[in-house]
Structure formats: structure tokens, C-alpha cells
């Protein structure tokens, strides 16, 4: 649970483990797994003051999640809310503009993943993805935003 929480842009959410499965069993969400013994089905739940307000159970545990995602819960709570973009930043460790880009994203509280050029991927990948050899390069929701000069325009969408 702690590893999963560390990988999530979770903000003020509480991640609660159910080590012995009692809670999950009580919900009827405990299933047998071939190699792992028992495990929980995929679901998300909003609990307010001890009362379950929303419970979204995935219909197929073998398919990618759709109902138990944070975006689905966000839409349920506020249908007009815009989910945060999926952002990836290609950086070089010795590049000052790379540090400036990540600082701007942090200031806007936008979660992102970093891919280090020359370590995680080669320069050919940088050029193939962005059409440029310059770093940093910011990608959001499947499109190239650009570098430091282009980032402020993109950030205006997220005050």
C-alpha cells in the first residue's frame, strides 16, 4: 500500500491497508487469487464520517480500471471538474531549464513523471518524440507542449 501511495499524486487522501482482509471480506470484495491466496477486487470508495457515500466496483478485474480510478471519482464528485493532465518531462540532469520547468510544475501543483535523457532514454527517443534535441521537453495528455518557453502558455489552463 505504501509503495502504491508513494507513486500516486494523492494530496489529502488517506490510504488504508486491510492486512488481514476483514474489511474487504465484509464488503464482499475478497476474491481468491491463484498465486497470491486472497486479494481484494478493484474498487474505490468515498467514505464520509463513517458512511459509504460512493462505492465503485470494477466489473472485470482483468481489464484496465475505469470505475475505480481517481478521475472517475473526481467526475462523480464534481462533473465539471477537469482532471489534472498526464504530464511527462524529458530532462537532462545538468540542464538549468529542466530544473525551472519542474519548479513551475510544482508551483502549479501538477504531478509529473521525469524521464532523464541519456539515462532512462537515449537522444534518439528525445528527437523522435519532440522533434527536437533540446531539453527539457514537456508532454501532456499525449501531445508535446514544448520546453521552458512554451510552458507558461500551457500553465494558464491550470491557475
C-alpha positions in Angstrom: 0.0 0.0 0.0 2.8 2.5 0.9 4.6 1.9 -2.4 1.4 2.5 -4.4 0.6 5.6 -2.3 4.1 7.0 -3.0 3.5 6.7 -6.7 0.2 8.5 -6.6 -0.4 12.2 -6.7 -2.7 11.7 -3.7 -2.7 15.1 -1.9 -5.0 14.8 1.1 -6.3 11.3 0.6 -6.0 8.6 3.2 -4.7 5.2 2.1 -5.8 2.5 4.4 -4.5 -1.1 4.3 -6.6 -4.1 5.1 -3.9 -6.5 6.1 -6.0 -9.5 7.2 -8.8 -8.8 4.7 -11.6 -8.4 7.3 -12.9 -5.1 5.9 -12.7 -6.4 2.3 -14.4 -9.6 3.2 -17.2 -7.6 4.9 -17.7 -5.7 1.7 -17.8 -8.9 -0.4 -14.8 -7.8 -2.3 -12.3 -10.6 -1.2 -11.6 -13.0 -4.1 -9.2 -15.9 -4.5 -6.1 -15.4 -6.5 -4.2 -18.3 -7.9 -0.7 -17.3 -6.8 -1.5 -14.8 -4.0 -4.1 -16.6 -1.9 -6.8 -14.0 -1.4 -6.9 -10.4 -2.6 -9.2 -7.5 -3.0 -11.2 -6.8 -6.1 -10.6 -3.4 -7.6 -12.8 -0.7 -6.3 -12.9 2.9 -5.0 -14.9 4.2 -2.2 -15.8 7.6 -0.7 -16.5 7.5 3.0 -17.7 10.5 4.9 -18.0 10.3 8.7 -18.0 6.5 8.6 -20.7 6.3 5.9 -20.1 4.9 2.5 -21.2 7.6 0.1 -19.9 6.0 -3.2 -18.6 2.6 -4.0 -17.4 1.8 -7.5 -16.5 -1.8 -8.2 -14.7 -2.8 -11.4 -16.8 -5.3 -13.4 -13.7 -7.1 -14.7 -10.5 -7.3 -12.6 -8.6 -8.4 -15.6 -9.4 -5.3 -17.7 -7.8 -1.9 -17.2 -9.6 0.0 -14.4 -12.3 2.5 -15.3 -14.7 2.9 -12.4 -12.2 2.7 -9.6 -9.9 5.5 -10.9 -9.4 8.8 -9.3 -10.7 10.5 -12.5 -14.0 8.6 -12.2 -14.3 9.6 -8.5 -13.5 13.2 -9.3 -16.1 13.3 -12.0 -18.7 11.8 -9.6 -17.9 14.4 -7.0 -17.8 17.3 -9.5 -18.9 16.6 -13.1 -17.4 19.9 -14.3 -14.0 19.4 -12.7 -11.1 19.0 -15.0 -8.8 16.1 -14.1 -5.1 17.0 -13.9 -3.2 16.3 -17.2 -0.9 13.4 -17.5 2.5 15.1 -17.7 5.9 13.7 -18.6 9.1 15.8 -18.7 12.2 14.8 -20.6 15.1 16.3 -18.8 18.9 16.3 -18.7 20.4 16.3 -15.2 22.8 19.2 -15.9 20.2 21.4 -17.6 19.1 24.5 -15.7 15.9 24.9 -17.8 14.9 21.4 -16.8 15.0 22.5 -13.1 13.0 25.6 -14.0 10.3 23.5 -15.7 9.9 21.1 -12.8 9.8 24.1 -10.4 7.0 25.7 -12.4 5.0 22.4 -12.5 5.5 22.1 -8.7 4.3 25.7 -8.2 1.1 24.8 -10.1 0.8 21.6 -8.1 0.7 19.5 -11.2 2.0 15.9 -10.9 4.5 14.7 -13.5 6.9 12.0 -14.3 10.5 12.7 -15.2 12.4 10.8 -17.9 16.2 11.5 -17.9 17.7 11.7 -21.4 21.0 9.9 -21.5 19.9 7.7 -18.6 16.3 6.5 -19.0 16.1 7.0 -22.7 18.5 8.0 -25.5 18.7 11.2 -27.5 17.1 9.4 -30.5 13.9 9.0 -28.3 14.0 12.7 -27.4 14.2 13.6 -31.1 11.6 11.0 -32.1 9.1 12.2 -29.5 9.6 16.0 -29.6 11.2 16.7 -33.0 14.0 18.4 -31.1 17.2 17.6 -29.3 16.7 20.4 -26.7 15.7 19.7 -23.2 13.5 20.0 -21.3 10.5 18.8 -23.3 7.1 18.6 -21.6 4.4 16.2 -22.8 0.8 16.4 -21.6 -2.0 14.1 -22.5 -0.2 12.7 -25.5 1.0 16.0 -27.0 4.3 17.8 -26.9 3.8 21.1 -25.1 7.4 22.2 -25.7 10.1 23.5 -23.5 10.5 26.2 -20.9 9.4 29.0 -23.3 6.2 27.2 -24.2 5.2 26.0 -20.7 3.7 29.3 -19.3 1.1 29.2 -22.1 0.1 25.6 -21.2 0.1 26.5 -17.4 -2.6 29.2 -18.0 -5.1 26.4 -18.2 -4.2 25.5 -14.5 -4.2 28.6 -12.3 
